[in-house]
């Protein structure tokens, strides 16, 4: 866990990374998908908010309870039933920023040994708080890369006159 300070900083920077990538995006670009069944920027942003709220609960239970079970969730069911296709990316970014800041403030204040606390994930098995922090840090970064790719694909499709 020598990289814990760096990992926490990456976690903290997640919202700003997303904000930078969303700068200048508007209208149809938020709903563009290069292939059927792929998520749009709008859907990704809604997913990130719900995922971060799920992370908040998971991390808090890990800190407060002894080896609690980690609840699984079906992200595709959430995307459909919570109507990700109509959520506003700007509102999602605001919410993501707030929840991520609350999560960061909680985690940043913990002693290092707290990151060894565990939870039982139904598919991944035993996970430490450090593992969960690493997972959600990478989650936002992976989706940021996906947004970058969608914006590039949208510009290319527009330049070719496909949209």
Secondary structure, DSSP 8 states (H G I E B T S, - for coil): -TTHHHHHHHHHHHHHHHHHHHTT--GGGGG--SSTT---HHHHHHHHHHHHHHHHHHHHHHHHSSSEEE----HHHHHHHTTGGGS-HHHHHHHHHHHHHHHHHHHHTS-GGGGG-EEEETTTEEEEHHHHHHHHHHHHHHHHHHHHHHHHHHHHHHHTT--
